[in-house]
Amino acid sequence: MRRLRSIFGGSVGNLVEWYDWYVYAAFSLYFAQAFFPAGDRTAQLLNAAGVFALGFLVRPVGGWLFGRLADRRGRRVALTASVTLMCAGSLLIAVVPGYDVIGVAAPALLVLARLLQGLSVGGEYGTSATYLSEIAGREHRGFYASFQYVTLIMGQLLALAVLLLLQWVLLTDAQLEAWGWRIPFAIGAGFAVVASWLRRGIDETDSFAKCDAPKSQAGALRTLAAHPREVLIVIGLTMGGTLAFYTYTTYMQKFLVNTVGLSRTDASLVSAATLAVFMCLQPLFGALSDRIGRRPLLLGFGILGAAFTVPLLTALSTATSVTQAFWLIMAALVIVSGYTSINAVVKAELFPVDIRALGVGLPYALAVSLFGGTAEFVALWFKAAGHESWFYWYVTACIACSLVVYATMRETRASSRIDADQAPSVANSRP
């Protein structure tokens, strides 16, 4: 029960972190006009996507700060601090006046808020992946670690649920564009306060508690430099996976409106439905990795992703119904599940305990900043330039590069560094 309570506590905080992060993406269709000068819809969305990408640029800094904190002071301390910082960013967006009131200060404060959120999420991933992987027993580590993406996707669904509630029940489109978009950010700030309180009560992992490495050296960049191969593996295996994930989740709502031609309500429904199924797939793929290993799932994603990205996105761009759009996106997300369900545990299994949170978080954040965080911006840039299909090939090329890493890396389940730093009674325990 202690393990289950700890996984729940860590996961709830992760859910809140990602709800706050994705509320920006879900509501940018409404608030883009509030923060930027008048212009055509694509230009305003491009500006909003640019600020979204800026949040990703500081994620490596967050990965370093919170990874260092987690490796020195403990996973619980870092997890609590990261969700508190997210609260501050969401609250700022909820209260800042629009461009028509304070001019250029409005987008400037929006950038500041996204930078705070970027630092928070940059630290959340590595620490959360480390915590869930360490707290789980060896035989079910893939299953439990998959809940990182379960809660990540649940955060997106919660953001979309708030959007649909406001769209269908509470507010008109005019009210949403005028002031209603502020509501979800205020809700997120409140959730973050609750999650911070919950995380203060979770158990520290045995791996960290029993670590013999000097805490003064834990989490240092010079210590991380002693593991160059592992760092490059994390960057390489993340590259294609994170780009595919953000393409079919965060960017997809805008793609359905701006390219396919669906209404904003229909686009939200399709996104919510596909994400709900996608979320349920994560534990299934995670449990499968506990039986057959992590590498076969990564190879499946790499091969199928490289082969079918262009056909799927091309077909989706000409979809004529909500049902057709749903099944095409769902097919893509089944493929992406081969990466999302196990990427956290694979990275955690590469590093020793004294550098694990930083080793997972920093190179991952670098890769996400370069590829995942810029997905919307690159896609909209290609569309504005009149070459939208070039983005499909860009995604394919990145997945192909990651496939090379999957084909050459070792099976981490069989050589997990987590097992080396856990006592036998913990490593072999059953949930």
C-alpha positions in Angstrom: 0.0 0.0 0.0 2.9 2.4 0.7 4.1 2.0 -2.8 0.7 2.5 -4.3 0.1 5.7 -2.2 3.5 7.0 -3.3 2.8 6.3 -7.0 -0.6 8.0 -6.6 0.9 11.1 -4.9 3.6 11.4 -7.5 1.2 10.9 -10.4 -1.4 13.4 -9.1 1.2 16.1 -9.1 2.3 15.1 -12.6 -1.3 15.4 -13.8 -1.6 18.9 -12.4 1.7 19.9 -13.9 0.7 18.8 -17.4 -2.9 20.1 -17.0 -1.4 23.6 -16.5 1.1 23.1 -19.3 -1.5 22.0 -21.9 -4.2 24.5 -20.9 -2.1 26.9 -22.8 -2.3 24.8 -26.0 -6.0 24.0 -25.6 -7.1 27.6 -25.1 -4.7 29.4 -27.4 -7.4 29.4 -30.1 -9.3 31.8 -27.8 -6.6 33.9 -26.1 -4.2 34.5 -29.0 -6.1 37.6 -30.0 -5.9 38.9 -26.4 -2.1 39.0 -26.2 -1.1 40.0 -29.8 -2.0 42.8 -32.2 -4.9 42.2 -34.6 -4.1 40.1 -37.7 -5.1 36.9 -39.5 -5.8 33.8 -37.4 -2.6 31.9 -38.6 -0.4 34.9 -37.7 -1.9 35.1 -34.2 -1.6 31.3 -33.7 2.0 31.5 -34.9 2.8 34.1 -32.3 1.1 32.0 -29.6 3.0 28.9 -30.7 6.2 30.9 -30.6 5.6 31.7 -26.9 4.7 28.0 -26.4 8.1 27.1 -27.9 9.9 29.6 -25.7 8.6 27.7 -22.6 10.4 24.7 -24.0 13.7 26.6 -24.4 14.1 26.9 -20.6 13.2 23.3 -20.0 16.8 22.2 -20.0 17.5 24.8 -17.3 14.6 23.3 -15.3 16.0 19.8 -16.0 19.3 20.9 -14.6 18.0 22.8 -11.5 15.5 20.2 -10.4 17.5 17.2 -11.4 20.4 18.5 -9.3 18.0 19.2 -6.5 16.5 15.7 -6.7 19.9 14.0 -6.8 21.1 16.0 -3.8 18.1 16.6 -1.6 15.7 13.9 -2.7 13.0 13.2 -5.3 10.2 14.3 -3.0 11.7 17.8 -2.4 12.2 18.4 -6.2 8.7 17.2 -7.1 7.1 19.5 -4.5 9.1 22.5 -5.7 8.3 21.9 -9.4 4.6 21.9 -8.9 4.7 25.0 -6.8 6.5 26.9 -9.5 3.9 25.8 -12.0 1.2 27.3 -9.8 2.9 30.7 -10.0 3.1 30.6 -13.8 -0.6 29.6 -14.2 -1.8 32.3 -11.8 0.2 35.0 -13.7 -1.5 34.1 -17.0 -4.9 34.1 -15.3 -4.6 37.7 -14.1 -2.4 39.5 -16.6 -4.4 42.2 -18.7 -4.6 41.9 -22.5 -2.7 43.8 -25.2 -5.5 46.3 -25.6 -5.0 47.4 -21.9 -1.2 47.3 -21.3 0.2 46.9 -24.8 3.5 45.1 -25.3 3.7 44.3 -21.6 0.9 41.7 -22.1 2.9 39.4 -24.4 6.0 40.1 -22.2 4.2 38.9 -19.1 2.9 35.9 -21.0 6.4 35.0 -22.0 7.5 35.3 -18.3 4.7 33.0 -17.2 5.6 30.4 -19.8 9.2 30.6 -18.8 8.2 29.8 -15.2 6.1 26.9 -16.4 8.9 25.7 -18.7 11.3 25.6 -15.7 8.7 23.6 -13.8 7.9 21.0 -16.4 11.6 20.8 -17.3 12.3 19.6 -13.8 9.1 17.5 -13.5 9.9 15.0 -16.2 13.3 13.7 -15.0 12.3 13.7 -11.3 9.0 12.1 -11.9 10.4 9.4 -14.3 13.1 8.7 -11.7 10.7 8.6 -8.8 8.1 6.2 -10.5 10.9 3.9 -11.8 12.6 3.7 -8.4 9.4 3.2 -6.4 8.2 0.3 -8.5 9.4 -3.3 -8.2 11.5 -4.8 -10.8 8.9 -7.2 -12.3 6.4 -4.4 -12.9 8.6 -1.4 -13.4 7.4 -0.8 -17.0 3.8 -0.9 -16.0 4.1 1.5 -13.1 6.4 3.9 -15.0 3.9 4.1 -17.8 1.6 6.0 -15.4 3.8 9.1 -16.0 2.2 9.3 -19.5 -1.2 8.2 -18.2 -1.2 11.3 -15.9 0.4 13.4 -18.6 -2.4 12.6 -21.0 -5.0 12.8 -18.2 -3.8 16.4 -17.7 -4.5 17.1 -21.4 -7.9 15.5 -21.1 -8.7 17.6 -18.1 -7.7 20.7 -20.0 -9.9 19.6 -22.9 -12.8 18.7 -20.5 -12.7 22.2 -19.1 -12.6 23.6 -22.6 -15.7 21.6 -23.7 -17.6 22.5 -20.5 -17.0 26.2 -21.1 -17.8 25.8 -24.9 -21.0 23.8 -24.6 -22.5 24.7 -21.2 -21.2 27.8 -19.5 -20.0 30.4 -22.0 -20.5 31.7 -25.6 -17.6 31.9 -28.0 -17.6 35.7 -27.5 -17.3 35.3 -23.7 -14.5 32.8 -24.1 -12.5 35.1 -26.2 -13.2 38.1 -24.0 -12.4 36.7 -20.5 -13.5 33.0 -20.2 -10.1 31.7 -21.3 -8.7 32.9 -17.9 -10.8 30.4 -15.9 -8.8 27.2 -16.7 -5.5 29.0 -15.7 -7.1 29.9 -12.3 -8.3 26.4 -11.9 -4.8 25.1 -12.6 -3.2 27.3 -10.0 -5.6 26.0 -7.4 -4.9 22.4 -8.4 -1.2 23.0 -8.1 -1.6 24.1 -4.5 -3.4 20.9 -3.7 -0.8 18.8 -5.5 2.0 20.5 -3.6 0.4 19.5 -0.3 -0.1 15.9 -1.5 3.5 15.6 -2.6 4.9 16.6 0.8 3.4 13.4 2.2 4.8 10.9 -0.3 7.7 8.5 0.6 11.2 9.0 -0.5 12.5 6.2 -2.7 14.7 3.5 -1.2 17.3 4.0 -4.0 17.9 7.5 -3.0 17.7 6.9 0.8 20.4 4.1 0.5 22.6 6.0 -1.9 26.3 5.9 -0.8 27.5 8.5 -3.2 28.4 11.9 -1.6 25.4 14.2 -1.8 27.7 17.2 -2.4 28.7 15.6 -5.8 25.3 14.2 -6.7 23.6 15.8 -9.7 26.7 17.7 -10.8 27.3 18.2 -14.5 30.8 16.9 -14.2 29.4 13.7 -12.8 26.9 13.5 -15.7 29.8 14.0 -18.2 31.1 10.6 -17.1 28.1 9.1 -18.9 28.3 10.5 -22.5 26.9 7.4 -24.2 23.8 7.3 -21.9 23.3 11.1 -22.5 23.4 10.7 -26.3 21.0 7.7 -26.1 18.5 9.8 -24.2 18.7 12.6 -26.7 18.5 10.2 -29.7 15.6 8.0 -28.5 13.6 11.1 -27.5 14.1 13.0 -30.7 11.5 11.3 -32.9 9.2 10.2 -30.1 8.6 13.6 -28.6 8.1 15.2 -32.0 5.5 12.5 -32.9 3.8 12.9 -29.6 3.4 16.7 -29.8 2.4 16.4 -33.4 -0.6 14.1 -32.7 -1.6 15.6 -29.4 -0.8 19.3 -28.8 -0.7 20.4 -32.4 -3.5 18.2 -33.6 -6.3 20.4 -32.3 -5.1 23.4 -34.4 -4.4 21.1 -37.4 -8.0 19.9 -37.3 -9.3 23.5 -37.3 -6.7 25.2 -39.5 -6.1 22.5 -42.1 -8.9 19.9 -42.0 -11.6 22.6 -41.5 -13.4 21.2 -38.5 -15.1 23.5 -36.1 -13.3 24.2 -32.8 -15.8 22.2 -30.9 -15.5 19.2 -33.2 -11.7 19.4 -33.1 -11.9 19.4 -29.2 -14.1 16.4 -29.3 -11.8 14.4 -31.6 -8.8 15.4 -29.5 -10.5 14.3 -26.3 -11.7 11.0 -27.7 -8.3 10.0 -29.2 -6.4 11.1 -26.0 -8.8 9.0 -23.8 -8.0 5.8 -25.8 -4.3 6.7 -26.0 -4.2 7.1 -22.2 -5.6 3.6 -21.7 -3.0 2.1 -24.0 -0.1 3.2 -21.9 -0.3 0.7 -19.0 -0.9 -2.1 -21.5 2.2 -1.3 -23.5 4.1 -0.8 -20.2 3.1 -4.2 -18.9 4.0 -5.7 -22.3 7.5 -4.3 -21.9 7.9 -6.1 -18.6 7.4 -9.3 -20.5 9.2 -8.9 -23.8 11.6 -6.0 -23.0 11.7 -2.3 -23.8 13.6 -2.4 -27.1 11.0 -4.3 -29.2 8.4 -1.6 -28.5 10.8 1.2 -29.4 11.7 -0.6 -32.6 8.0 -1.0 -33.4 7.4 2.7 -33.0 10.5 3.6 -35.0 9.7 1.3 -38.0 6.0 2.0 -38.2 6.4 5.7 -37.4 9.0 6.2 -40.2 6.8 4.2 -42.7 3.3 5.7 -42.0 3.7 9.3 -40.8 3.4 10.8 -44.3 0.5 8.6 -45.4 -1.4 9.2 -42.1 -0.9 13.0 -42.0 -1.7 13.3 -45.8 -4.9 11.4 -45.4 -5.8 13.4 -42.3 -5.4 16.7 -44.1 -8.2 15.7 -46.5 -10.5 14.0 -43.9 -14.1 14.7 -44.6 -15.7 13.7 -41.3 -15.1 13.6 -37.5 -15.1 9.8 -37.6 -12.4 9.6 -40.2 -10.2 12.1 -38.4 -10.6 10.1 -35.2 -9.5 6.8 -36.7 -6.5 8.3 -38.5 -5.2 10.0 -35.4 -5.9 6.9 -33.3 -3.8 4.8 -35.7 -0.9 7.2 -35.3 -1.3 7.2 -31.5 -1.2 3.4 -31.3 2.2 3.6 -33.0 3.4 6.4 -30.8 2.5 4.3 -27.7 5.5 2.2 -28.4 7.6 5.2 -27.3 5.4 7.1 -24.8 4.6 4.1 -22.5 8.2 3.2 -21.7 10.5 6.1 -22.5 10.6 7.2 -18.9 11.7 3.8 -17.5 14.2 3.2 -20.3 16.0 6.5 -19.5 15.9 5.8 -15.7 17.4 2.4 -16.2 20.4 3.9 -18.0 21.9 5.9 -15.0 23.2 5.2 -11.5 21.2 6.7 -8.6 23.4 9.7 -7.8 23.0 11.2 -11.3 19.7 9.6 -12.4 17.3 12.5 -12.1 19.7 14.9 -13.9 20.7 12.2 -16.4 17.1 11.6 -17.4 15.9 15.2 -17.1 18.6 17.4 -18.7 19.2 15.5 -22.1 15.5 14.8 -22.4 14.7 18.5 -21.9 17.2 19.4 -24.5 15.7 17.0 -27.0 12.1 18.1 -26.2 13.1 21.8 -26.5 14.6 21.2 -30.0 12.0 18.9 -31.4 8.8 18.6 -29.3 8.5 22.2 -28.2 9.0 23.6 -31.7 6.5 21.1 -33.4 3.6 23.6 -33.6 5.8 26.5 -34.6 7.5 24.5 -37.4 4.2 23.0 -38.6 2.6 26.5 -38.8 5.6 28.0 -40.4 5.5 25.4 -43.2 1.8 26.0 -43.6 2.3 29.8 -43.7 5.0 29.3 -46.4 2.6 27.1 -48.5 4.5 23.8 -47.9 2.6 22.1 -45.1 3.5 18.6 -46.4 7.1 19.3 -45.7 6.4 19.1 -42.0 5.2 15.5 -42.5 8.6 14.6 -44.0 10.4 16.4 -41.2 8.6 14.3 -38.6 9.4 11.1 -40.6 13.1 12.0 -40.7 13.3 12.6 -37.0 11.6 9.3 -36.2 14.1 7.6 -38.6 17.0 9.1 -36.7 15.6 7.7 -33.4 15.1 4.3 -35.1 18.9 4.1 -35.5 19.3 4.6 -31.8 16.7 1.9 -31.0 18.5 -0.5 -33.3 21.9 0.0 -31.7 21.1 0.4 -28.0 21.1 -2.4 -25.5 18.0 -3.8 -23.8 17.7 -1.8 -20.6 15.3 -4.2 -18.8 18.1 -6.8 -18.7 20.8 -4.4 -17.6 18.9 -1.9 -15.4 21.0 0.3 -13.2 18.1 0.6 -10.8 18.4 -3.0 -9.8 22.1 -2.4 -9.0 21.3 0.3 -6.4 18.2 -1.4 -4.7 18.4 -3.9 -2.0 17.2 -7.4 -3.0 14.1 -7.2 -0.9 13.0 -4.1 -2.7 14.1 -5.0 -6.2 12.3 -8.3 -6.1 9.3 -7.3 -4.2 5.8 -7.5 -5.7 3.2 -4.8 -5.6 
